[in-house]
C-alpha cells in the first residue's frame, strides 16, 4: 500500500488500534461493578486474571473477552474491510498490544497484553494461531513453575511453528514486536529464573 489514501488508512487504524488497546477494560469493569481497585489484587496488573481475583469469574471472563476483542478489532477491520495486507499490517497489529501494555490512561503502566495478543493473532490467522499458542501455553502452565516463563516459552514455540507454516517476513516481524512487548512486561518475573513445577518433577521421577 503506497497511495496517499492507503497510507492514511494504515496511520488511522494504527492510532485507533493503540487508543482502543489502551482502554483498561479490566480496571474499568472491576471499579464499576466490583467497586475495587484492580491493582490491589494479585500482582497489581490491570488485566483479566486480576479482574477475576477481584470480582469473580464473570468479571474475569468479561474483562478477558474485551481485552481479546480490542486486540483483534482494528486488525480485522483493516484486513477484511480495507484490504490492508503484508507489511502494512505490522504497525496496525502491534498497536493494540502496545496500547494495552503502555496505556496512557494508566500513566503508561498497562497490563501484560496476553489476551490482547490472542486477539491480534486471531485477526491475522483466524483460529489457527490462537489455538496453537493456547495449547503451548497450557502445556507450559502445567510444567513450569513461573507463569511468566510459561508465556515466554509458549511464544518461542509459537515462533518456531510460524517459521514452518507462515514464514512471511511481516508475520515474523509482528511476532518479534509482540514478543518484545510481552517479554518486557514480564521482565521482573523472568529475572527469577525458570523452574519446573514440583508436581511435574515428581511425576517424571515416578515414571523414570
Helices and strands as residue ranges (DSSP letters): H 4-22, H 25-29, I 30-34, G 38-40, H 48-55, H 57-80, G 86-88, H 89-101, G 104-106, H 114-125, H 128-141, H 147-165, H 169-185, H 187-190, H 198-207
